[in-house]
Amino acid sequence: MLLIVFLFALIFSSSSHAADFCVAKLKGAGSPAGYSCRMPSRVTVDDFVFTGLGVAGNTTNIINAAVTPAFVQQFPGVNGLGLSIARLDLAPAGVIPMHTHPGGSELLYVVEGKITAGFISSSANVVYVKTLGKGDVMVFPRGLLHFQVNAGENNAVGVVSFSDPDPGLQITDFAFFANDLSSELLEKTTFLDDAQVKKLKKVLGGTG
Ligand SMILES: *[C@@H]1O[C@H](CO)[C@@H](O)[C@H](O)[C@H]1NC(C)=O
């Protein structure tokens, strides 16, 4: 008797079940709720596989670091699943500058090397910072300012996963200095001096 009830429950629940997945139709516009779904008949296994995180990113740049994302734009199979992943490469002296992900929390797993990582709480501006070694994991709560710095003499590699298919990335220095917000307003609203603002605008390609 119990078994029959169980089977009925199973049949009933599976017939009223929502779709299993919603592989992103990237041609449409994304929204905070994600992308619209591709027709299941046009989905293949490759939509659920991302190849490329085995290759180091190019760290020849101003931050000596690279992030290789497998977010929804690169990996349409994660649409609607509430997660995504990326590879982090930090050459010696590499820095992922102070930044936030407005859309999701982050989990960092150190695969190789030493990484000093930290975040700042929004409620009391408390700093939580730690030097991590191979095999260590740290979480960074959604939306909080955080950073990662290579703390060793060799390359460091990390895998970062996010609680959103499209966590977003805003690098604070780029937000301040890589656009045309006038130096006057920037100085007034940050209390930084003119020389520092002009220097960083020049380095990061900002104007005004
Ligand atoms: C890495 O990036 C630098 C700067 O953009 C470029 O000059 C170099 O060719 C790139 N290296 C590789 C292996 O792609």
The ligand as an ORCA input file, in Angstrom:
! r2SCAN-3c Opt
* xyz 0 1
  C      49.886     38.069    -23.514
  O      49.455     39.409    -23.522
  C      50.452     40.319    -23.971
  C      49.903     41.727    -23.773
  O      48.655     41.892    -24.357
  C      50.796     40.003    -25.414
  O      51.806     40.901    -25.855
  C      51.293     38.567    -25.508
  O      51.492     38.228    -26.858
  C      50.271     37.606    -24.897
  N      50.856     36.273    -24.820
  C      50.236     35.207    -25.292
  C      50.946     33.922    -25.113
  O      49.140     35.257    -25.835
*
